[in-house]
Amino acid sequence: MSDRAWSVAVRIEFCYGHRLLDHPGRCRHAHGHNAVAEVEVRSATLDGRDMVCDFADVRRAVEAWVDRELDHKMILKRGDPLVEALQSLGEPVYVIDTNPTAERIARLIHDVAADAGLPVVRVTLWETPSSFATYGEAGG
């Protein structure tokens, strides 16, 4: 049995703001990022079109969700006092149950891809051009 497989990846660019509660440094303050999410899907076989999947399938499932739910929004932890303040001003907020770290956002996007039925193996979220977090198969 071969351990070889094909993979394809799509890069999704978006902007978001967040802050990290209980962070000892500057990240405890509201700030923003120009992020890039790399969504990698993998398969040991190709479909009838000789593809792992069409790039457009990933874009329809994941990029559309990111554009709708995360792009140009503040991503904040449930219970953060800033949530209510921003919502009362009509500002767009996406609330998660954890601190909105790059690691947690990568996991969030991974789960969206998996829920869409894509054979996702890894999501890497580039928070800055030099810093990223990855969620996916261990050792994959």
Backbone as a printed PyTorch tensor [residue, N CA C, xyz], in Angstrom:
tensor([[[  0.8440,  -1.1810,   0.0000],
         [  0.0000,   0.0000,   0.0000],
         [  0.8870,   1.2410,   0.0000]],

        [[  0.5750,   2.1800,  -0.8450],
         [  1.3760,   3.3850,  -0.9930],
         [  0.9570,   4.4530,   0.0180]],

        [[  1.9340,   5.2250,   0.4670],
         [  1.6190,   6.3330,   1.3560],
         [  1.6050,   7.6580,   0.5880]],

        [[  1.5570,   7.5620,  -0.7260],
         [  1.5380,   8.7670,  -1.5560],
         [  0.1090,   9.2540,  -1.7700]],

        [[ -0.0060,  10.5740,  -1.9210],
         [ -1.3210,  11.1650,  -2.1460],
         [ -1.1410,  12.4780,  -2.9030]],

        [[ -2.2330,  12.9420,  -3.4630],
         [ -2.2540,  14.2530,  -4.0920],
         [ -2.8260,  15.2440,  -3.0970]],

        [[ -2.3840,  16.4760,  -3.2050],
         [ -3.0190,  17.5220,  -2.4170],
         [ -3.0840,  18.7970,  -3.2390]],

        [[ -4.0740,  19.5930,  -2.9330],
         [ -4.2160,  20.9240,  -3.5200],
         [ -4.5120,  21.8800,  -2.3760]],

        [[ -4.2000,  23.1290,  -2.5860],
         [ -4.4400,  24.1220,  -1.5470],
         [ -4.9830,  25.4000,  -2.1630]],

        [[ -5.7960,  26.0750,  -1.3970],
         [ -6.3600,  27.3670,  -1.7860],
         [ -5.9770,  28.3790,  -0.7170]],

        [[ -5.5670,  29.5580,  -1.1650],
         [ -5.2490,  30.6630,  -0.2500],
         [ -6.4360,  31.6140,  -0.2220]],

        [[ -6.8570,  31.9550,   0.9720],
         [ -8.0020,  32.8440,   1.1680],
         [ -7.5250,  34.0400,   1.9800]],

        [[ -7.6440,  35.2230,   1.4220],
         [ -7.2160,  36.4340,   2.1090],
         [ -8.4130,  37.1170,   2.7450]],

        [[ -8.2290,  37.5800,   3.9730],
         [ -9.2950,  38.3180,   4.6410],
         [ -8.7040,  39.1820,   5.7430]],

        [[ -9.4900,  40.1330,   6.1980],
         [ -9.0790,  41.0320,   7.2660],
         [ -9.9730,  40.7950,   8.4710]],

        [[ -9.3850,  40.8560,   9.6490],
         [-10.1770,  40.7090,  10.8680],
         [ -9.4950,  41.4540,  12.0060]],

        [[-10.2810,  41.7070,  13.0280],
         [ -9.7430,  42.2660,  14.2570],
         [-10.0060,  41.2940,  15.3850]],

        [[ -9.2310,  41.4130,  16.4450],
         [ -9.4540,  40.6030,  17.6330],
         [ -8.6800,  41.2020,  18.7880]],

        [[ -8.8690,  40.6180,  19.9420],
         [ -8.0020,  40.8720,  21.0890],
         [ -7.9980,  39.6000,  21.9120]],

        [[ -6.9270,  39.4090,  22.6510],
         [ -6.7520,  38.1870,  23.4290],
         [ -6.8530,  38.5170,  24.9070]],

        [[ -7.9500,  38.1040,  25.5090],
         [ -8.1410,  38.3550,  26.9320],
         [ -7.0500,  37.6450,  27.7260]],

        [[ -6.6140,  38.2590,  28.7830],
         [ -5.5950,  37.7230,  29.6890],
         [ -4.2160,  37.5910,  29.0460]],

        [[ -4.0120,  38.1990,  27.8890],
         [ -2.6800,  38.1770,  27.2700],
         [ -1.8150,  39.2180,  27.9670]],

        [[ -0.5720,  38.8810,  28.2890],
         [  0.2660,  39.8240,  29.0250],
         [  0.8350,  40.9590,  28.1620]],

        [[  0.7620,  40.8300,  26.8510],
         [  1.3770,  41.8240,  25.9750],
         [  0.3660,  42.6710,  25.2190]],

        [[  0.8320,  43.2300,  24.1220],
         [  0.0150,  44.1470,  23.3290],
         [ -1.2280,  43.4960,  22.7350]],

        [[ -1.2230,  42.1920,  22.5770],
         [ -2.3550,  41.5080,  21.9460],
         [ -3.6200,  41.5450,  22.7890]],

        [[ -3.5190,  42.0320,  24.0180],
         [ -4.7250,  42.1630,  24.8470],
         [ -5.5780,  43.3420,  24.3780]],

        [[ -4.9930,  44.2160,  23.5600],
         [ -5.7250,  45.3650,  23.0230],
         [ -6.3230,  45.0120,  21.6560]],

        [[ -7.4590,  45.6030,  21.3430],
         [ -8.0820,  45.3770,  20.0340],
         [ -7.1200,  45.8180,  18.9320]],

        [[ -6.9400,  44.9470,  17.9520],
         [ -6.0630,  45.2360,  16.8240],
         [ -6.4920,  44.3840,  15.6350]],

        [[ -5.9140,  44.6430,  14.4760],
         [ -6.3440,  43.9260,  13.2790],
         [ -5.2100,  43.2510,  12.5370]],

        [[ -5.6110,  42.3450,  11.6330],
         [ -4.6660,  41.5890,  10.8100],
         [ -5.1740,  41.4730,   9.3820]],

        [[ -4.2440,  41.4510,   8.4530],
         [ -4.5190,  41.0560,   7.0720],
         [ -4.0580,  39.6100,   6.9820]],

        [[ -5.0100,  38.6980,   7.0590],
         [ -4.6950,  37.2760,   7.1860],
         [ -4.7610,  36.5520,   5.8500]],

        [[ -4.0620,  35.4320,   5.7990],
         [ -4.1590,  34.4880,   4.6910],
         [ -4.3800,  33.1100,   5.2970]],

        [[ -5.4610,  32.4640,   4.8880],
         [ -5.7150,  31.0860,   5.3060],
         [ -5.3930,  30.1790,   4.1330]],

        [[ -4.5560,  29.1840,   4.3650],
         [ -4.2520,  28.1760,   3.3480],
         [ -4.9950,  26.9060,   3.7290]],

        [[ -5.8870,  26.4870,   2.8470],
         [ -6.7000,  25.2970,   3.0940],
         [ -6.1900,  24.1970,   2.1770]],

        [[ -5.6320,  23.1330,   2.7700],
         [ -5.0900,  22.0190,   1.9890],
         [ -6.0200,  20.8180,   2.0860]],

        [[ -6.3480,  20.2700,   0.9210],
         [ -7.1430,  19.0440,   0.8650],
         [ -6.3040,  17.9750,   0.1750]],

        [[ -6.5270,  16.7090,   0.5640],
         [ -5.6720,  15.6190,   0.0890],
         [ -6.5010,  14.3820,  -0.1850]],

        [[ -6.0360,  13.6180,  -1.1690],
         [ -6.6850,  12.3490,  -1.4850],
         [ -5.6710,  11.4030,  -2.1070]],

        [[ -5.8310,  10.1150,  -1.8080],
         [ -4.9750,   9.0930,  -2.4050],
         [ -5.4060,   8.7950,  -3.8350]],

        [[ -6.6270,   9.1900,  -4.1890],
         [ -7.1380,   8.9620,  -5.5430],
         [ -7.6690,  10.2660,  -6.1110]],

        [[ -7.7570,  10.3160,  -7.4170],
         [ -8.3250,  11.4800,  -8.0940],
         [ -9.7480,  11.1580,  -8.5270]],

        [[-10.5640,  12.1880,  -8.6410],
         [-11.9490,  11.9850,  -9.0520],
         [-12.0300,  11.8000, -10.5720]],

        [[-13.2260,  11.7470, -11.0890],
         [-13.4340,  11.5240, -12.5200],
         [-12.8840,  12.6250, -13.4120]],

        [[-12.5770,  13.7700, -12.8270],
         [-11.9750,  14.8930, -13.5740],
         [-10.4600,  14.9050, -13.4220]],

        [[ -9.9090,  13.8600, -12.7640],
         [ -8.4780,  13.7930, -12.4360],
         [ -8.0550,  14.9040, -11.4870]],

        [[ -8.9160,  15.1650, -10.4970],
         [ -8.6510,  16.1900,  -9.4810],
         [ -8.8500,  15.6210,  -8.0890]],

        [[ -8.1200,  16.1690,  -7.1210],
         [ -8.4410,  15.9150,  -5.7150],
         [ -9.8180,  16.5090,  -5.4660]],

        [[ -9.9660,  17.7550,  -5.8140],
         [-11.2440,  18.4540,  -5.8970],
         [-10.9760,  19.7420,  -6.6570]],

        [[-12.0130,  20.3180,  -7.1660],
         [-11.8830,  21.5680,  -7.9090],
         [-11.5690,  22.6890,  -6.9220]],

        [[-10.6370,  23.5620,  -7.2630],
         [-10.3480,  24.7130,  -6.4120],
         [-11.6320,  25.4860,  -6.1130]],

        [[-12.5030,  25.5570,  -7.1130],
         [-13.7660,  26.2880,  -6.9380],
         [-14.6340,  25.6640,  -5.8510]],

        [[-14.5390,  24.3340,  -5.6630],
         [-15.3060,  23.6800,  -4.5980],
         [-14.8510,  24.1820,  -3.2310]],

        [[-13.5470,  24.3330,  -3.0640],
         [-13.0090,  24.8420,  -1.8040],
         [-13.4350,  26.2920,  -1.6180]],

        [[-13.3280,  27.0630,  -2.6790],
         [-13.7100,  28.4760,  -2.5880],
         [-15.1960,  28.6330,  -2.2460]],

        [[-16.0400,  27.8470,  -2.9010],
         [-17.4800,  27.9360,  -2.6250],
         [-17.7870,  27.5970,  -1.1700]],

        [[-17.1510,  26.5800,  -0.6640],
         [-17.4510,  26.1130,   0.6980],
         [-16.7720,  26.9590,   1.7680]],

        [[-15.5000,  27.2430,   1.5870],
         [-14.7180,  27.8610,   2.6560],
         [-14.5750,  29.3670,   2.4660]],

        [[-14.1630,  29.7870,   1.2950],
         [-13.9600,  31.2260,   1.0870],
         [-15.2650,  31.9910,   1.2460]],

        [[-16.3570,  31.4330,   0.7400],
         [-17.6540,  32.1060,   0.8880],
         [-18.0040,  32.2530,   2.3680]],

        [[-17.7310,  31.2180,   3.1740],
         [-18.0070,  31.2840,   4.6060],
         [-17.1230,  32.3220,   5.2880]],

        [[-15.8280,  32.3180,   4.9660],
         [-14.9010,  33.2940,   5.5580],
         [-15.3440,  34.7110,   5.1990]],

        [[-15.6870,  34.9330,   3.9210],
         [-16.1310,  36.2670,   3.5050],
         [-17.3670,  36.7070,   4.2810]],

        [[-18.2930,  35.7950,   4.4800],
         [-19.5620,  36.1110,   5.1430],
         [-19.3990,  36.2500,   6.6660]],

        [[-18.6140,  35.3830,   7.2800],
         [-18.5760,  35.2980,   8.7440],
         [-17.3920,  36.0020,   9.4200]],

        [[-16.2300,  36.0520,   8.7610],
         [-15.0300,  36.5650,   9.4270],
         [-14.4690,  37.8480,   8.8340]],

        [[-14.5920,  38.0230,   7.5300],
         [-13.9270,  39.1450,   6.8740],
         [-14.4520,  40.4860,   7.3960]],

        [[-13.5270,  41.3470,   7.7700],
         [-13.8280,  42.6810,   8.2940],
         [-14.7500,  42.6490,   9.5110]],

        [[-14.5200,  41.6600,  10.3740],
         [-15.2650,  41.5650,  11.6270],
         [-14.2760,  41.4740,  12.7860]],

        [[-14.7590,  41.8400,  13.9620],
         [-14.0040,  41.6020,  15.1870],
         [-14.3490,  40.1890,  15.6390]],

        [[-13.3380,  39.3650,  15.8390],
         [-13.5340,  38.0080,  16.3480],
         [-13.1750,  38.0610,  17.8310]],

        [[-14.1770,  37.8020,  18.6530],
         [-13.9850,  37.9690,  20.0890],
         [-14.4760,  36.7520,  20.8620]],

        [[-13.9140,  36.5660,  22.0470],
         [-14.3180,  35.4860,  22.9350],
         [-15.6610,  35.8290,  23.5880]],

        [[-16.5180,  34.8260,  23.6430],
         [-17.7940,  34.9930,  24.3410],
         [-17.5170,  35.5050,  25.7550]],

        [[-18.2550,  36.5000,  26.1720],
         [-18.0610,  37.0890,  27.4940],
         [-17.1470,  38.3000,  27.5040]],

        [[-16.4550,  38.5620,  26.4050],
         [-15.6170,  39.7580,  26.3170],
         [-16.5460,  40.9730,  26.3670]],

        [[-16.3290,  41.9140,  27.2710],
         [-17.2070,  43.0900,  27.3640],
         [-17.2740,  43.9000,  26.0700]],

        [[-16.2710,  43.7560,  25.2230],
         [-16.2670,  44.4810,  23.9590],
         [-17.3580,  43.9760,  23.0050]],

        [[-17.7900,  42.7170,  23.1620],
         [-18.8270,  42.1610,  22.2890],
         [-20.0810,  43.0190,  22.3560]],

        [[-20.6000,  43.1990,  23.5510],
         [-21.8450,  43.9580,  23.7190],
         [-21.6710,  45.4070,  23.2660]],

        [[-20.5500,  45.9960,  23.6010],
         [-20.3050,  47.3920,  23.2300],
         [-20.3110,  47.5610,  21.7090]],

        [[-19.6120,  46.6830,  21.0040],
         [-19.5590,  46.7850,  19.5440],
         [-20.9130,  46.4760,  18.9050]],

        [[-21.5900,  45.4490,  19.4100],
         [-22.8960,  45.1050,  18.8590],
         [-23.8940,  46.2430,  19.0540]],

        [[-23.8190,  46.9280,  20.1810],
         [-24.7420,  48.0460,  20.4190],
         [-24.5000,  49.1970,  19.4400]],

        [[-23.2970,  49.2700,  18.9090],
         [-22.9680,  50.2910,  17.9110],
         [-23.2170,  49.8060,  16.4840]],

        [[-23.6920,  48.5620,  16.3480],
         [-23.9520,  48.0110,  15.0180],
         [-22.7090,  47.5250,  14.3060]],

        [[-21.6250,  47.3300,  15.0540],
         [-20.3770,  46.8590,  14.4570],
         [-20.4120,  45.3410,  14.2880]],

        [[-19.8050,  44.8190,  13.2220],
         [-19.8230,  43.3750,  12.9740],
         [-18.8730,  42.6210,  13.8940]],

        [[-19.4120,  41.6130,  14.5900],
         [-18.6580,  40.8160,  15.5490],
         [-18.9340,  39.3490,  15.2720]],

        [[-17.8740,  38.5130,  15.3560],
         [-18.0270,  37.0640,  15.3100],
         [-17.5470,  36.5490,  16.6570]],

        [[-18.4130,  35.8390,  17.3720],
         [-18.1180,  35.4030,  18.7350],
         [-17.7820,  33.9170,  18.7440]],

        [[-16.6770,  33.5690,  19.4290],
         [-16.3070,  32.1630,  19.6140],
         [-16.1550,  31.8860,  21.1060]],

        [[-16.1210,  30.6230,  21.4680],
         [-16.0780,  30.2360,  22.8800],
         [-14.6820,  30.3020,  23.5000]],

        [[-13.6780,  30.5340,  22.6850],
         [-12.2920,  30.5510,  23.1530],
         [-11.6420,  31.8740,  22.7840]],

        [[-10.4590,  32.1080,  23.3100],
         [ -9.6960,  33.2610,  22.8690],
         [ -9.4740,  33.1370,  21.3540]],

        [[ -9.6780,  34.2010,  20.5910],
         [ -9.5680,  34.1250,  19.1340],
         [ -8.1160,  34.1890,  18.6430]],

        [[ -7.3270,  33.2140,  19.0660],
         [ -5.9340,  33.1260,  18.6400],
         [ -5.8590,  32.6250,  17.1990]],

        [[ -4.7040,  32.7590,  16.5890],
         [ -4.5020,  32.2260,  15.2380],
         [ -4.7550,  30.7210,  15.2220]],

        [[ -4.3550,  30.0340,  16.2940],
         [ -4.5730,  28.5890,  16.3750],
         [ -6.0600,  28.2560,  16.3330]],

        [[ -6.8560,  28.9870,  17.1060],
         [ -8.2920,  28.7220,  17.1660],
         [ -9.0000,  29.0960,  15.8640]],

        [[ -8.5510,  30.1490,  15.2150],
         [ -9.1590,  30.5430,  13.9390],
         [ -8.8110,  29.5220,  12.8610]],

        [[ -7.5820,  29.0040,  12.8710],
         [ -7.2160,  27.9320,  11.9230],
         [ -8.1070,  26.7170,  12.1370]],

        [[ -8.3470,  26.3470,  13.3790],
         [ -9.2290,  25.2080,  13.6880],
         [-10.6580,  25.4780,  13.2290]],

        [[-11.1340,  26.6810,  13.4380],
         [-12.4780,  27.0640,  13.0190],
         [-12.6420,  26.8890,  11.5080]],

        [[-11.6880,  27.3690,  10.7410],
         [-11.7580,  27.2550,   9.2810],
         [-11.6310,  25.7940,   8.8600]],

        [[-10.7620,  25.0390,   9.5150],
         [-10.6250,  23.6090,   9.2420],
         [-11.9670,  22.9030,   9.4190]],

        [[-12.6460,  23.1950,  10.5190],
         [-13.9250,  22.5440,  10.8050],
         [-14.9870,  22.9020,   9.7680]],

        [[-14.9770,  24.1330,   9.2950],
         [-15.9180,  24.5390,   8.2410],
         [-15.6580,  23.7240,   6.9780]],

        [[-14.3800,  23.5660,   6.6080],
         [-14.0330,  22.7750,   5.4240],
         [-14.4470,  21.3180,   5.5910]],

        [[-14.1610,  20.7490,   6.7500],
         [-14.5180,  19.3490,   7.0070],
         [-16.0310,  19.1660,   6.9940]],

        [[-16.7660,  20.0950,   7.5940],
         [-18.2270,  20.0100,   7.6170],
         [-18.8230,  20.1060,   6.2180]],

        [[-18.0910,  20.7460,   5.3070],
         [-18.5430,  20.8510,   3.9140],
         [-18.2300,  19.5840,   3.1210]],

        [[-17.5930,  18.6130,   3.7790],
         [-17.2800,  17.3480,   3.1170],
         [-15.9820,  17.3490,   2.3450]],

        [[-15.1680,  18.3620,   2.5240],
         [-13.8780,  18.4140,   1.8350],
         [-12.8660,  17.5400,   2.5800]],

        [[-11.9600,  16.8710,   1.8540],
         [-10.9370,  16.0470,   2.5070],
         [ -9.7740,  16.9020,   3.0330]],

        [[-10.1080,  17.8290,   3.9160],
         [ -9.1340,  18.7900,   4.4380],
         [ -8.1670,  18.0890,   5.3840]],

        [[ -6.8980,  18.3900,   5.2170],
         [ -5.8770,  17.8280,   6.0960],
         [ -5.1700,  18.8950,   6.9180]],

        [[ -5.2580,  20.1350,   6.4600],
         [ -4.5120,  21.1730,   7.1620],
         [ -5.0750,  22.5390,   6.7880]],

        [[ -5.1480,  23.4100,   7.7730],
         [ -5.4010,  24.8280,   7.5340],
         [ -4.2940,  25.5900,   8.2340]],

        [[ -3.6300,  26.4390,   7.4900],
         [ -2.6050,  27.3150,   8.0440],
         [ -3.1290,  28.7330,   7.9670]],

        [[ -3.1380,  29.4090,   9.0970],
         [ -3.5670,  30.7970,   9.1390],
         [ -2.3400,  31.6730,   9.3360]],

        [[ -2.0250,  32.4410,   8.3030],
         [ -0.9450,  33.4210,   8.3900],
         [ -1.5510,  34.6900,   8.9770]],

        [[ -1.2130,  34.9880,  10.2230],
         [ -1.7360,  36.1710,  10.8910],
         [ -0.9670,  37.4170,  10.4390]],

        [[  0.3010,  37.2270,  10.1630],
         [  1.1590,  38.2610,   9.5920],
         [  2.0080,  37.5670,   8.5270]],

        [[  2.7430,  38.3170,   7.7110],
         [  3.5940,  37.6590,   6.7110],
         [  4.6670,  36.7490,   7.3100]],

        [[  4.9580,  36.8930,   8.6100],
         [  6.0160,  36.0780,   9.2070],
         [  5.5490,  35.1720,  10.3460]],

        [[  4.2360,  35.1270,  10.6150],
         [  3.7430,  34.3280,  11.7400],
         [  2.4840,  33.5760,  11.3480]],

        [[  2.4910,  32.2540,  11.6180],
         [  1.3280,  31.4540,  11.2670],
         [  1.0650,  30.4010,  12.3220]],

        [[ -0.1640,  29.8590,  12.2710],
         [ -0.5610,  28.7280,  13.1010],
         [ -1.2170,  27.7230,  12.1670]],

        [[ -1.0110,  26.4450,  12.4510],
         [ -1.5740,  25.3760,  11.6130],
         [ -2.3860,  24.4240,  12.4670]],

        [[ -3.5150,  23.9960,  11.8990],
         [ -4.3120,  22.9290,  12.5230],
         [ -4.5700,  21.8860,  11.4640]],

        [[ -4.3310,  20.6200,  11.8130],
         [ -4.6010,  19.5420,  10.8720],
         [ -4.0230,  18.2440,  11.3700]],

        [[ -3.8850,  17.3150,  10.4380],
         [ -3.3830,  15.9880,  10.7710],
         [ -2.0050,  16.0820,  11.3970]],

        [[ -1.8220,  15.3620,  12.4700],
         [ -0.5090,  15.3190,  13.1060],
         [  0.4830,  14.6460,  12.1600]],

        [[  1.5920,  15.3150,  11.9520],
         [  2.6270,  14.7540,  11.0810],
         [  2.2560,  14.7750,   9.6130]],

        [[  1.0910,  15.3570,   9.2810],
         [  0.6360,  15.3530,   7.8990],
         [  1.0720,  16.4970,   7.1880]]])
